[in-house]
Amino acid sequence: MPVIDMVATGENIDRMRREQGMSVKDIQEFFGLGTVNTVYTWIRGKKLPSIDNLVLLADMFGTTIDDILVTRRVS
C-alpha cells in the first residue's frame, strides 16, 4: 500500500523552492500566511500542505502535485 513520505515530500518542496530561487518568505507572502512557520512545517515534513495549497505550489513551481508528493510502499 502506498503512503506519502512526509519528510521526503518536504525535502522536495524545499528543493523546488531553491531551484526557483524563492525564499521561504516568498512562499509565505504568496500564500498570505502570517509567519513562515507553516512553510517550515511543510519543509520539515511535520505537516503536508492542504490539497488547495498543493495545487498552488505545483502551479508556482511549474510542475504537478504528483511531482511534489513522494510516496513509498508499506506492507
All heavy atoms as a GROMACS GRO file, in nm:
protein
  592
    1MET      N    1   0.085  -0.117   0.000
    1MET     CA    2   0.000   0.000   0.000
    1MET      C    3   0.091   0.124   0.000
    1MET      O    4   0.180   0.136   0.082
    1MET     CB    5  -0.090  -0.002   0.123
    1MET     CG    6  -0.166   0.126   0.144
    1MET     SD    7  -0.271   0.128   0.290
    1MET     CE    8  -0.392   0.008   0.241
    2PRO      N    9   0.067   0.218  -0.090
    2PRO     CA   10   0.148   0.340  -0.091
    2PRO      C   11   0.104   0.440   0.016
    2PRO      O   12  -0.016   0.451   0.045
    2PRO     CB   13   0.125   0.396  -0.231
    2PRO     CG   14  -0.008   0.342  -0.273
    2PRO     CD   15  -0.024   0.210  -0.203
    3VAL      N   16   0.201   0.506   0.075
    3VAL     CA   17   0.173   0.615   0.170
    3VAL      C   18   0.262   0.733   0.132
    3VAL      O   19   0.366   0.716   0.068
    3VAL     CB   20   0.201   0.574   0.317
    3VAL    CG1   21   0.108   0.463   0.360
    3VAL    CG2   22   0.345   0.535   0.336
    4ILE      N   23   0.221   0.851   0.172
    4ILE     CA   24   0.300   0.971   0.145
    4ILE      C   25   0.414   0.978   0.245
    4ILE      O   26   0.392   0.969   0.366
    4ILE     CB   27   0.213   1.098   0.153
    4ILE    CG1   28   0.107   1.094   0.043
    4ILE    CG2   29   0.300   1.224   0.141
    4ILE    CD1   30   0.003   1.205   0.053
    5ASP      N   31   0.535   0.993   0.194
    5ASP     CA   32   0.653   1.013   0.278
    5ASP      C   33   0.662   1.164   0.304
    5ASP      O   34   0.702   1.240   0.217
    5ASP     CB   35   0.777   0.961   0.206
    5ASP     CG   36   0.902   0.969   0.292
    5ASP    OD1   37   0.915   1.064   0.372
    5ASP    OD2   38   0.988   0.880   0.276
    6MET      N   39   0.619   1.204   0.424
    6MET     CA   40   0.610   1.347   0.454
    6MET      C   41   0.746   1.416   0.457
    6MET      O   42   0.760   1.529   0.410
    6MET     CB   43   0.535   1.367   0.586
    6MET     CG   44   0.387   1.330   0.574
    6MET     SD   45   0.292   1.337   0.728
    6MET     CE   46   0.327   1.496   0.792
    7VAL      N   47   0.848   1.347   0.510
    7VAL     CA   48   0.981   1.408   0.516
    7VAL      C   49   1.038   1.426   0.375
    7VAL      O   50   1.087   1.534   0.340
    7VAL     CB   51   1.076   1.324   0.605
    7VAL    CG1   52   1.218   1.375   0.595
    7VAL    CG2   53   1.027   1.326   0.749
    8ALA      N   54   1.029   1.323   0.292
    8ALA     CA   55   1.080   1.333   0.155
    8ALA      C   56   1.000   1.436   0.075
    8ALA      O   57   1.057   1.507  -0.008
    8ALA     CB   58   1.075   1.196   0.087
    9THR      N   59   0.870   1.446   0.099
    9THR     CA   60   0.788   1.546   0.031
    9THR      C   61   0.834   1.687   0.073
    9THR      O   62   0.847   1.775  -0.012
    9THR     CB   63   0.639   1.525   0.062
    9THR    OG1   64   0.599   1.398   0.006
    9THR    CG2   65   0.553   1.635   0.003
   10GLY      N   66   0.859   1.705   0.202
   10GLY     CA   67   0.909   1.834   0.249
   10GLY      C   68   1.042   1.870   0.186
   10GLY      O   69   1.065   1.985   0.146
   11GLU      N   70   1.130   1.771   0.175
   11GLU     CA   71   1.259   1.794   0.110
   11GLU      C   72   1.240   1.831  -0.037
   11GLU      O   73   1.311   1.916  -0.091
   11GLU     CB   74   1.347   1.670   0.123
   11GLU     CG   75   1.393   1.645   0.265
   11GLU     CD   76   1.457   1.508   0.286
   11GLU    OE1   77   1.452   1.424   0.193
   11GLU    OE2   78   1.511   1.486   0.396
   12ASN      N   79   1.142   1.769  -0.100
   12ASN     CA   80   1.109   1.800  -0.239
   12ASN      C   81   1.061   1.945  -0.253
   12ASN      O   82   1.102   2.016  -0.345
   12ASN     CB   83   0.999   1.705  -0.286
   12ASN     CG   84   1.027   1.643  -0.419
   12ASN    OD1   85   1.138   1.649  -0.471
   12ASN    ND2   86   0.926   1.582  -0.475
   13ILE      N   87   0.973   1.987  -0.164
   13ILE     CA   88   0.924   2.125  -0.165
   13ILE      C   89   1.039   2.222  -0.148
   13ILE      O   90   1.050   2.321  -0.220
   13ILE     CB   91   0.816   2.147  -0.057
   13ILE    CG1   92   0.689   2.068  -0.090
   13ILE    CG2   93   0.785   2.296  -0.039
   13ILE    CD1   94   0.586   2.062   0.022
   14ASP      N   95   1.129   2.191  -0.055
   14ASP     CA   96   1.243   2.278  -0.031
   14ASP      C   97   1.336   2.283  -0.152
   14ASP      O   98   1.383   2.390  -0.192
   14ASP     CB   99   1.319   2.232   0.093
   14ASP     CG  100   1.413   2.339   0.146
   14ASP    OD1  101   1.374   2.458   0.144
   14ASP    OD2  102   1.523   2.304   0.190
   15ARG      N  103   1.360   2.169  -0.215
   15ARG     CA  104   1.446   2.164  -0.334
   15ARG      C  105   1.384   2.246  -0.447
   15ARG      O  106   1.452   2.327  -0.511
   15ARG     CB  107   1.466   2.018  -0.379
   15ARG     CG  108   1.551   2.006  -0.505
   15ARG     CD  109   1.557   1.862  -0.554
   15ARG     NE  110   1.428   1.798  -0.573
   15ARG     CZ  111   1.348   1.819  -0.677
   15ARG    NH1  112   1.382   1.904  -0.772
   15ARG    NH2  113   1.232   1.756  -0.686
   16MET      N  114   1.254   2.228  -0.470
   16MET     CA  115   1.186   2.302  -0.577
   16MET      C  116   1.187   2.451  -0.549
   16MET      O  117   1.206   2.532  -0.641
   16MET     CB  118   1.043   2.251  -0.594
   16MET     CG  119   1.035   2.113  -0.651
   16MET     SD  120   0.863   2.059  -0.664
   16MET     CE  121   0.885   1.894  -0.727
   17ARG      N  122   1.170   2.487  -0.424
   17ARG     CA  123   1.174   2.628  -0.384
   17ARG      C  124   1.310   2.688  -0.419
   17ARG      O  125   1.318   2.795  -0.480
   17ARG     CB  126   1.148   2.641  -0.234
   17ARG     CG  127   1.169   2.781  -0.178
   17ARG     CD  128   1.170   2.781  -0.026
   17ARG     NE  129   1.283   2.712   0.034
   17ARG     CZ  130   1.406   2.765   0.046
   17ARG    NH1  131   1.432   2.885   0.000
   17ARG    NH2  132   1.502   2.696   0.105
   18ARG      N  133   1.416   2.618  -0.382
   18ARG     CA  134   1.551   2.668  -0.410
   18ARG      C  135   1.579   2.675  -0.560
   18ARG      O  136   1.640   2.770  -0.608
   18ARG     CB  137   1.655   2.582  -0.338
   18ARG     CG  138   1.657   2.608  -0.187
   18ARG     CD  139   1.764   2.529  -0.113
   18ARG     NE  140   1.715   2.394  -0.084
   18ARG     CZ  141   1.759   2.283  -0.142
   18ARG    NH1  142   1.856   2.286  -0.229
   18ARG    NH2  143   1.707   2.165  -0.111
   19GLU      N  144   1.533   2.574  -0.635
   19GLU     CA  145   1.552   2.573  -0.780
   19GLU      C  146   1.484   2.693  -0.846
   19GLU      O  147   1.531   2.741  -0.949
   19GLU     CB  148   1.500   2.443  -0.841
   19GLU     CG  149   1.588   2.323  -0.813
   19GLU     CD  150   1.528   2.192  -0.861
   19GLU    OE1  151   1.410   2.190  -0.905
   19GLU    OE2  152   1.599   2.090  -0.853
   20GLN      N  153   1.374   2.738  -0.787
   20GLN     CA  154   1.301   2.854  -0.841
   20GLN      C  155   1.361   2.986  -0.790
   20GLN      O  156   1.314   3.093  -0.828
   20GLN     CB  157   1.154   2.847  -0.801
   20GLN     CG  158   1.078   2.731  -0.862
   20GLN     CD  159   1.062   2.746  -1.011
   20GLN    OE1  160   1.037   2.855  -1.062
   20GLN    NE2  161   1.077   2.637  -1.083
   21GLY      N  162   1.462   2.977  -0.703
   21GLY     CA  163   1.523   3.098  -0.648
   21GLY      C  164   1.432   3.170  -0.550
   21GLY      O  165   1.444   3.292  -0.532
   22MET      N  166   1.345   3.095  -0.486
   22MET     CA  167   1.249   3.154  -0.391
   22MET      C  168   1.295   3.134  -0.248
   22MET      O  169   1.355   3.033  -0.215
   22MET     CB  170   1.112   3.090  -0.408
   22MET     CG  171   1.054   3.104  -0.547
   22MET     SD  172   0.897   3.019  -0.559
   22MET     CE  173   0.791   3.153  -0.510
   23SER      N  174   1.263   3.230  -0.165
   23SER     CA  175   1.289   3.216  -0.022
   23SER      C  176   1.164   3.161   0.046
   23SER      O  177   1.054   3.161  -0.014
   23SER     CB  178   1.324   3.352   0.040
   23SER     OG  179   1.210   3.437   0.039
   24VAL      N  180   1.180   3.115   0.168
   24VAL     CA  181   1.064   3.071   0.246
   24VAL      C  182   0.969   3.189   0.265
   24VAL      O  183   0.847   3.174   0.259
   24VAL     CB  184   1.110   3.011   0.381
   24VAL    CG1  185   0.992   2.983   0.472
   24VAL    CG2  186   1.190   2.884   0.358
   25LYS      N  187   1.025   3.306   0.283
   25LYS     CA  188   0.945   3.428   0.298
   25LYS      C  189   0.861   3.454   0.172
   25LYS      O  190   0.746   3.496   0.181
   25LYS     CB  191   1.038   3.547   0.326
   25LYS     CG  192   0.968   3.676   0.349
   25LYS     CD  193   0.926   3.689   0.492
   25LYS     CE  194   0.874   3.829   0.518
   25LYS     NZ  195   0.785   3.831   0.631
   26ASP      N  196   0.918   3.428   0.053
   26ASP     CA  197   0.843   3.445  -0.072
   26ASP      C  198   0.718   3.357  -0.073
   26ASP      O  199   0.609   3.400  -0.112
   26ASP     CB  200   0.928   3.409  -0.194
   26ASP     CG  201   1.042   3.506  -0.218
   26ASP    OD1  202   1.032   3.624  -0.181
   26ASP    OD2  203   1.144   3.461  -0.278
   27ILE      N  204   0.735   3.232  -0.029
   27ILE     CA  205   0.620   3.140  -0.025
   27ILE      C  206   0.519   3.185   0.078
   27ILE      O  207   0.398   3.184   0.053
   27ILE     CB  208   0.668   2.995   0.000
   27ILE    CG1  209   0.752   2.948  -0.120
   27ILE    CG2  210   0.550   2.902   0.024
   27ILE    CD1  211   0.814   2.813  -0.103
   28GLN      N  212   0.567   3.228   0.194
   28GLN     CA  213   0.478   3.279   0.298
   28GLN      C  214   0.393   3.392   0.244
   28GLN      O  215   0.271   3.394   0.261
   28GLN     CB  216   0.558   3.328   0.418
   28GLN     CG  217   0.474   3.399   0.522
   28GLN     CD  218   0.547   3.513   0.592
   28GLN    OE1  219   0.667   3.526   0.583
   28GLN    NE2  220   0.472   3.594   0.661
   29GLU      N  221   0.455   3.485   0.176
   29GLU     CA  222   0.383   3.601   0.123
   29GLU      C  223   0.287   3.560   0.012
   29GLU      O  224   0.176   3.612   0.004
   29GLU     CB  225   0.483   3.706   0.075
   29GLU     CG  226   0.556   3.772   0.191
   29GLU     CD  227   0.668   3.866   0.147
   29GLU    OE1  228   0.698   3.874   0.026
   29GLU    OE2  229   0.727   3.930   0.237
   30PHE      N  230   0.328   3.468  -0.074
   30PHE     CA  231   0.241   3.421  -0.182
   30PHE      C  232   0.111   3.363  -0.126
   30PHE      O  233   0.004   3.388  -0.178
   30PHE     CB  234   0.313   3.317  -0.267
   30PHE     CG  235   0.229   3.259  -0.376
   30PHE    CD1  236   0.214   3.325  -0.497
   30PHE    CD2  237   0.164   3.137  -0.360
   30PHE    CE1  238   0.136   3.272  -0.598
   30PHE    CE2  239   0.086   3.083  -0.460
   30PHE     CZ  240   0.072   3.151  -0.580
   31PHE      N  241   0.123   3.285  -0.018
   31PHE     CA  242   0.006   3.222   0.043
   31PHE      C  243  -0.066   3.314   0.142
   31PHE      O  244  -0.171   3.278   0.193
   31PHE     CB  245   0.044   3.091   0.112
   31PHE     CG  246   0.067   2.978   0.015
   31PHE    CD1  247   0.194   2.948  -0.030
   31PHE    CD2  248  -0.039   2.903  -0.032
   31PHE    CE1  249   0.215   2.846  -0.120
   31PHE    CE2  250  -0.020   2.800  -0.121
   31PHE     CZ  251   0.108   2.772  -0.166
   32GLY      N  252  -0.009   3.430   0.171
   32GLY     CA  253  -0.071   3.522   0.265
   32GLY      C  254  -0.068   3.472   0.408
   32GLY      O  255  -0.158   3.502   0.487
   33LEU      N  256   0.035   3.397   0.442
   33LEU     CA  257   0.047   3.342   0.577
   33LEU      C  258   0.105   3.448   0.671
   33LEU      O  259   0.188   3.529   0.629
   33LEU     CB  260   0.138   3.219   0.576
   33LEU     CG  261   0.093   3.105   0.483
   33LEU    CD1  262   0.202   3.000   0.470
   33LEU    CD2  263  -0.036   3.044   0.534
   34GLY      N  264   0.067   3.443   0.797
   34GLY     CA  265   0.114   3.541   0.895
   34GLY      C  266   0.262   3.529   0.927
   34GLY      O  267   0.329   3.628   0.952
   35THR      N  268   0.312   3.405   0.927
   35THR     CA  269   0.455   3.381   0.956
   35THR      C  270   0.506   3.272   0.861
   35THR      O  271   0.428   3.208   0.790
   35THR     CB  272   0.476   3.332   1.102
   35THR    OG1  273   0.421   3.202   1.115
   35THR    CG2  274   0.413   3.426   1.202
   36VAL      N  275   0.637   3.249   0.866
   36VAL     CA  276   0.697   3.144   0.783
   36VAL      C  277   0.682   3.006   0.846
   36VAL      O  278   0.717   2.905   0.785
   36VAL     CB  279   0.847   3.173   0.756
   36VAL    CG1  280   0.864   3.298   0.673
   36VAL    CG2  281   0.926   3.180   0.885
   37ASN      N  282   0.630   2.998   0.967
   37ASN     CA  283   0.622   2.872   1.040
   37ASN      C  284   0.549   2.762   0.963
   37ASN      O  285   0.592   2.647   0.964
   37ASN     CB  286   0.558   2.890   1.177
   37ASN     CG  287   0.645   2.971   1.270
   37ASN    OD1  288   0.764   2.985   1.248
   37ASN    ND2  289   0.584   3.026   1.374
   38THR      N  290   0.439   2.796   0.898
   38THR     CA  291   0.364   2.695   0.822
   38THR      C  292   0.450   2.637   0.711
   38THR      O  293   0.453   2.516   0.690
   38THR     CB  294   0.235   2.757   0.763
   38THR    OG1  295   0.152   2.800   0.870
   38THR    CG2  296   0.160   2.656   0.679
   39VAL      N  297   0.522   2.722   0.640
   39VAL     CA  298   0.607   2.675   0.531
   39VAL      C  299   0.715   2.582   0.587
   39VAL      O  300   0.744   2.477   0.530
   39VAL     CB  301   0.669   2.793   0.453
   39VAL    CG1  302   0.758   2.742   0.340
   39VAL    CG2  303   0.561   2.886   0.399
   40TYR      N  304   0.773   2.619   0.700
   40TYR     CA  305   0.875   2.534   0.761
   40TYR      C  306   0.818   2.399   0.807
   40TYR      O  307   0.887   2.298   0.801
   40TYR     CB  308   0.946   2.605   0.877
   40TYR     CG  309   1.054   2.699   0.830
   40TYR    CD1  310   1.046   2.835   0.855
   40TYR    CD2  311   1.164   2.650   0.761
   40TYR    CE1  312   1.145   2.922   0.811
   40TYR    CE2  313   1.264   2.736   0.716
   40TYR     CZ  314   1.253   2.871   0.742
   40TYR     OH  315   1.351   2.956   0.698
   41THR      N  316   0.692   2.395   0.849
   41THR     CA  317   0.634   2.266   0.887
   41THR      C  318   0.621   2.176   0.764
   41THR      O  319   0.635   2.055   0.775
   41THR     CB  320   0.497   2.280   0.958
   41THR    OG1  321   0.402   2.340   0.871
   41THR    CG2  322   0.508   2.354   1.088
   42TRP      N  323   0.594   2.235   0.647
   42TRP     CA  324   0.590   2.156   0.523
   42TRP      C  325   0.730   2.105   0.489
   42TRP      O  326   0.749   1.988   0.461
   42TRP     CB  327   0.541   2.240   0.406
   42TRP     CG  328   0.404   2.297   0.418
   42TRP    CD1  329   0.303   2.258   0.503
   42TRP    CD2  330   0.350   2.406   0.342
   42TRP    NE1  331   0.192   2.335   0.484
   42TRP    CE2  332   0.217   2.427   0.385
   42TRP    CE3  333   0.401   2.486   0.242
   42TRP    CZ2  334   0.135   2.524   0.331
   42TRP    CZ3  335   0.320   2.584   0.187
   42TRP    CH2  336   0.188   2.603   0.231
   43ILE      N  337   0.828   2.197   0.493
   43ILE     CA  338   0.965   2.163   0.454
   43ILE      C  339   1.025   2.058   0.546
   43ILE      O  340   1.100   1.970   0.502
   43ILE     CB  341   1.051   2.292   0.451
   43ILE    CG1  342   1.010   2.380   0.332
   43ILE    CG2  343   1.199   2.260   0.446
   43ILE    CD1  344   1.074   2.518   0.332
   44ARG      N  345   0.992   2.064   0.674
   44ARG     CA  346   1.046   1.968   0.770
   44ARG      C  347   0.967   1.837   0.774
   44ARG      O  348   1.003   1.746   0.849
   44ARG     CB  349   1.051   2.031   0.909
   44ARG     CG  350   1.151   2.145   0.914
   44ARG     CD  351   1.157   2.210   1.050
   44ARG     NE  352   1.255   2.317   1.050
   44ARG     CZ  353   1.236   2.436   1.105
   44ARG    NH1  354   1.123   2.464   1.168
   44ARG    NH2  355   1.330   2.528   1.098
   45GLY      N  356   0.860   1.829   0.697
   45GLY     CA  357   0.782   1.706   0.692
   45GLY      C  358   0.694   1.684   0.813
   45GLY      O  359   0.652   1.573   0.840
   46LYS      N  360   0.664   1.791   0.886
   46LYS     CA  361   0.577   1.780   1.004
   46LYS      C  362   0.430   1.776   0.964
   46LYS      O  363   0.349   1.714   1.031
   46LYS     CB  364   0.601   1.897   1.101
   46LYS     CG  365   0.743   1.909   1.149
   46LYS     CD  366   0.781   1.797   1.240
   46LYS     CE  367   0.922   1.817   1.291
   46LYS     NZ  368   0.976   1.700   1.354
   47LYS      N  369   0.397   1.850   0.857
   47LYS     CA  370   0.261   1.854   0.804
   47LYS      C  371   0.269   1.864   0.653
   47LYS      O  372   0.368   1.913   0.599
   47LYS     CB  373   0.184   1.977   0.856
   47LYS     CG  374   0.149   1.972   1.002
   47LYS     CD  375   0.062   2.089   1.039
   47LYS     CE  376   0.023   2.080   1.186
   47LYS     NZ  377  -0.066   2.189   1.225
   48LEU      N  378   0.163   1.820   0.588
   48LEU     CA  379   0.152   1.836   0.443
   48LEU      C  380   0.069   1.959   0.412
   48LEU      O  381  -0.024   1.992   0.487
   48LEU     CB  382   0.083   1.714   0.381
   48LEU     CG  383   0.161   1.584   0.380
   48LEU    CD1  384   0.070   1.470   0.334
   48LEU    CD2  385   0.282   1.596   0.289
   49PRO      N  386   0.098   2.025   0.301
   49PRO     CA  387   0.009   2.134   0.259
   49PRO      C  388  -0.130   2.076   0.228
   49PRO      O  389  -0.142   1.959   0.187
   49PRO     CB  390   0.075   2.186   0.130
   49PRO     CG  391   0.214   2.135   0.132
   49PRO     CD  392   0.212   2.008   0.212
   50SER      N  393  -0.232   2.157   0.244
   50SER     CA  394  -0.367   2.114   0.205
   50SER      C  395  -0.368   2.089   0.055
   50SER      O  396  -0.279   2.133  -0.018
   50SER     CB  397  -0.469   2.222   0.241
   50SER     OG  398  -0.449   2.336   0.157
   51ILE      N  399  -0.470   2.021   0.006
   51ILE     CA  400  -0.479   1.994  -0.137
   51ILE      C  401  -0.484   2.125  -0.216
   51ILE      O  402  -0.422   2.136  -0.322
   51ILE     CB  403  -0.598   1.899  -0.170
   51ILE    CG1  404  -0.590   1.850  -0.314
   51ILE    CG2  405  -0.730   1.967  -0.144
   51ILE    CD1  406  -0.479   1.755  -0.341
   52ASP      N  407  -0.555   2.224  -0.164
   52ASP     CA  408  -0.561   2.355  -0.231
   52ASP      C  409  -0.422   2.417  -0.240
   52ASP      O  410  -0.383   2.472  -0.343
   52ASP     CB  411  -0.654   2.452  -0.158
   52ASP     CG  412  -0.800   2.411  -0.167
   52ASP    OD1  413  -0.836   2.334  -0.259
   52ASP    OD2  414  -0.879   2.457  -0.083
   53ASN      N  415  -0.346   2.408  -0.129
   53ASN     CA  416  -0.211   2.464  -0.129
   53ASN      C  417  -0.116   2.384  -0.217
   53ASN      O  418  -0.026   2.439  -0.278
   53ASN     CB  419  -0.157   2.476   0.013
   53ASN     CG  420  -0.225   2.589   0.089
   53ASN    OD1  421  -0.287   2.676   0.031
   53ASN    ND2  422  -0.214   2.586   0.220
   54LEU      N  423  -0.137   2.252  -0.227
   54LEU     CA  424  -0.056   2.172  -0.318
   54LEU      C  425  -0.079   2.213  -0.463
   54LEU      O  426   0.015   2.220  -0.542
   54LEU     CB  427  -0.087   2.023  -0.300
   54LEU     CG  428  -0.019   1.954  -0.184
   54LEU    CD1  429  -0.080   1.814  -0.162
   54LEU    CD2  430   0.131   1.944  -0.205
   55VAL      N  431  -0.205   2.242  -0.497
   55VAL     CA  432  -0.236   2.290  -0.633
   55VAL      C  433  -0.162   2.420  -0.660
   55VAL      O  434  -0.101   2.438  -0.766
   55VAL     CB  435  -0.389   2.307  -0.651
   55VAL    CG1  436  -0.421   2.380  -0.780
   55VAL    CG2  437  -0.457   2.172  -0.648
   56LEU      N  438  -0.164   2.512  -0.564
   56LEU     CA  439  -0.095   2.640  -0.581
   56LEU      C  440   0.056   2.622  -0.586
   56LEU      O  441   0.124   2.687  -0.668
   56LEU     CB  442  -0.133   2.736  -0.468
   56LEU     CG  443  -0.278   2.784  -0.468
   56LEU    CD1  444  -0.307   2.866  -0.342
   56LEU    CD2  445  -0.307   2.866  -0.592
   57LEU      N  446   0.112   2.534  -0.502
   57LEU     CA  447   0.255   2.507  -0.506
   57LEU      C  448   0.296   2.451  -0.641
   57LEU      O  449   0.397   2.492  -0.700
   57LEU     CB  450   0.296   2.409  -0.396
   57LEU     CG  451   0.317   2.462  -0.256
   57LEU    CD1  452   0.339   2.346  -0.159
   57LEU    CD2  453   0.433   2.559  -0.250
   58ALA      N  454   0.220   2.356  -0.692
   58ALA     CA  455   0.250   2.296  -0.821
   58ALA      C  456   0.251   2.402  -0.930
   58ALA      O  457   0.341   2.405  -1.015
   58ALA     CB  458   0.150   2.185  -0.854
   59ASP      N  459   0.153   2.490  -0.928
   59ASP     CA  460   0.148   2.597  -1.027
   59ASP      C  461   0.267   2.691  -1.011
   59ASP      O  462   0.331   2.730  -1.109
   59ASP     CB  463   0.016   2.674  -1.013
   59ASP     CG  464   0.000   2.778  -1.122
   59ASP    OD1  465  -0.009   2.738  -1.240
   59ASP    OD2  466  -0.002   2.898  -1.090
   60MET      N  467   0.299   2.727  -0.888
   60MET     CA  468   0.411   2.816  -0.859
   60MET      C  469   0.543   2.757  -0.909
   60MET      O  470   0.627   2.828  -0.964
   60MET     CB  471   0.420   2.841  -0.708
   60MET     CG  472   0.536   2.928  -0.665
   60MET     SD  473   0.562   2.932  -0.485
   60MET     CE  474   0.400   2.956  -0.421
   61PHE      N  475   0.560   2.626  -0.891
   61PHE     CA  476   0.684   2.559  -0.929
   61PHE      C  477   0.683   2.512  -1.075
   61PHE      O  478   0.782   2.460  -1.124
   61PHE     CB  479   0.711   2.440  -0.838
   61PHE     CG  480   0.737   2.474  -0.694
   61PHE    CD1  481   0.701   2.386  -0.593
   61PHE    CD2  482   0.797   2.593  -0.656
   61PHE    CE1  483   0.727   2.415  -0.459
   61PHE    CE2  484   0.821   2.624  -0.523
   61PHE     CZ  485   0.786   2.535  -0.424
   62GLY      N  486   0.569   2.527  -1.142
   62GLY     CA  487   0.559   2.482  -1.281
   62GLY      C  488   0.567   2.331  -1.294
   62GLY      O  489   0.631   2.279  -1.385
   63THR      N  490   0.501   2.262  -1.203
   63THR     CA  491   0.507   2.116  -1.201
   63THR      C  492   0.370   2.061  -1.165
   63THR      O  493   0.270   2.132  -1.172
   63THR     CB  494   0.617   2.068  -1.101
   63THR    OG1  495   0.641   1.930  -1.120
   63THR    CG2  496   0.582   2.099  -0.957
   64THR      N  497   0.364   1.935  -1.126
   64THR     CA  498   0.237   1.874  -1.086
   64THR      C  499   0.242   1.832  -0.940
   64THR      O  500   0.351   1.821  -0.882
   64THR     CB  501   0.209   1.747  -1.170
   64THR    OG1  502   0.308   1.649  -1.140
   64THR    CG2  503   0.208   1.778  -1.319
   65ILE      N  504   0.127   1.808  -0.884
   65ILE     CA  505   0.120   1.759  -0.746
   65ILE      C  506   0.194   1.626  -0.736
   65ILE      O  507   0.265   1.601  -0.638
   65ILE     CB  508  -0.026   1.744  -0.700
   65ILE    CG1  509  -0.092   1.882  -0.688
   65ILE    CG2  510  -0.035   1.671  -0.566
   65ILE    CD1  511  -0.241   1.878  -0.659
   66ASP      N  512   0.181   1.541  -0.838
   66ASP     CA  513   0.250   1.412  -0.836
   66ASP      C  514   0.401   1.428  -0.826
   66ASP      O  515   0.469   1.343  -0.767
   66ASP     CB  516   0.217   1.330  -0.960
   66ASP     CG  517   0.076   1.272  -0.956
   66ASP    OD1  518   0.017   1.265  -0.847
   66ASP    OD2  519   0.026   1.234  -1.063
   67ASP      N  520   0.455   1.536  -0.884
   67ASP     CA  521   0.599   1.559  -0.876
   67ASP      C  522   0.640   1.612  -0.739
   67ASP      O  523   0.757   1.601  -0.701
   67ASP     CB  524   0.645   1.656  -0.984
   67ASP     CG  525   0.642   1.592  -1.122
   67ASP    OD1  526   0.652   1.467  -1.131
   67ASP    OD2  527   0.630   1.665  -1.221
   68ILE      N  528   0.547   1.672  -0.666
   68ILE     CA  529   0.577   1.725  -0.533
   68ILE      C  530   0.571   1.613  -0.428
   68ILE      O  531   0.660   1.600  -0.346
   68ILE     CB  532   0.481   1.839  -0.496
   68ILE    CG1  533   0.503   1.959  -0.588
   68ILE    CG2  534   0.498   1.879  -0.348
   68ILE    CD1  535   0.401   2.070  -0.571
   69LEU      N  536   0.465   1.534  -0.434
   69LEU     CA  537   0.446   1.429  -0.334
   69LEU      C  538   0.540   1.312  -0.360
   69LEU      O  539   0.559   1.270  -0.473
   69LEU     CB  540   0.302   1.379  -0.337
   69LEU     CG  541   0.194   1.480  -0.297
   69LEU    CD1  542   0.056   1.419  -0.319
   69LEU    CD2  543   0.212   1.524  -0.153
   70VAL      N  544   0.597   1.260  -0.252
   70VAL     CA  545   0.683   1.141  -0.258
   70VAL      C  546   0.609   1.031  -0.184
   70VAL      O  547   0.567   1.050  -0.069
   70VAL     CB  548   0.820   1.169  -0.194
   70VAL    CG1  549   0.905   1.042  -0.196
   70VAL    CG2  550   0.890   1.283  -0.264
   71THR      N  551   0.593   0.918  -0.250
   71THR     CA  552   0.526   0.804  -0.186
   71THR      C  553   0.625   0.689  -0.167
   71THR      O  554   0.728   0.683  -0.233
   71THR     CB  555   0.406   0.755  -0.268
   71THR    OG1  556   0.451   0.716  -0.397
   71THR    CG2  557   0.299   0.863  -0.281
   72ARG      N  558   0.589   0.602  -0.075
   72ARG     CA  559   0.666   0.479  -0.054
   72ARG      C  560   0.567   0.368  -0.023
   72ARG      O  561   0.452   0.394   0.014
   72ARG     CB  562   0.768   0.496   0.058
   72ARG     CG  563   0.711   0.532   0.192
   72ARG     CD  564   0.820   0.555   0.298
   72ARG     NE  565   0.765   0.619   0.415
   72ARG     CZ  566   0.706   0.556   0.515
   72ARG    NH1  567   0.693   0.425   0.513
   72ARG    NH2  568   0.658   0.621   0.618
   73ARG      N  569   0.610   0.248  -0.042
   73ARG     CA  570   0.523   0.132  -0.017
   73ARG      C  571   0.546   0.079   0.123
   73ARG      O  572   0.659   0.070   0.169
   73ARG     CB  573   0.551   0.021  -0.117
   73ARG     CG  574   0.505   0.060  -0.254
   73ARG     CD  575   0.429  -0.057  -0.315
   73ARG     NE  576   0.367  -0.017  -0.439
   73ARG     CZ  577   0.237   0.002  -0.455
   73ARG    NH1  578   0.156  -0.016  -0.354
   73ARG    NH2  579   0.188   0.037  -0.570
   74VAL      N  580   0.437   0.046   0.189
   74VAL     CA  581   0.445  -0.021   0.319
   74VAL      C  582   0.365  -0.151   0.308
   74VAL      O  583   0.269  -0.159   0.232
   74VAL     CB  584   0.390   0.066   0.436
   74VAL    CG1  585   0.477   0.186   0.457
   74VAL    CG2  586   0.246   0.105   0.413
   75SER      N  587   0.408  -0.249   0.383
   75SER     CA  588   0.337  -0.377   0.375
   75SER      C  589   0.240  -0.395   0.488
   75SER      O  590   0.226  -0.321   0.575
   75SER     CB  591   0.436  -0.491   0.374
   75SER     OG  592   0.539  -0.472   0.465
   0.00000   0.00000   0.00000
